[in-house]
Every structure is written in structure tokens, then in C-alpha cells.
Amino acid sequence: MTGTNEPLKPEDFPLEADKERVQRQDGKPIATTKNEAMAHEIAERLNAEEHRREEDKWSA
């Protein structure tokens, strides 16, 4: 992980993968990985989890 350990906020999503970095919409990196495939996988999983969390919030 890079930067401070700030929690991600809904406005940070969707996350993007750029080479070996996972970054917020504004381009601020939140993690560095060993390879590009891992960065894409992490971004996809975090985006999917946030999507489910938002759906749950609206369905309650």
C-alpha cells in the first residue's frame, strides 16, 4: 500500500488499474502490486464489493 491508510469513500469509485497501481478516480494511487494483472483483479474486486454495498444500502 502507498499513501496514508485513509478509508475509501463512495466517491473514490470506480477504482482503476494503471500498470501495477490501483488508483482512485482522481488518479491518486491507493496500492501498488507486483504485476498489472494483480492490479486489475484488485480493482475489479473492490469495485464489485462497493457496487454490492451500494445496492444493499438502497434496497434496505
Secondary structure as GFF3:
##gff-version 3
##sequence-region A 1 60
A	DSSP	three_ten_helix	10	12	.	.	.	ID=ss1
A	DSSP	beta_strand	16	18	.	.	.	ID=ss2
A	DSSP	beta_strand	21	23	.	.	.	ID=ss3
A	DSSP	beta_strand	29	32	.	.	.	ID=ss4
A	DSSP	alpha_helix	36	59	.	.	.	ID=ss5
###
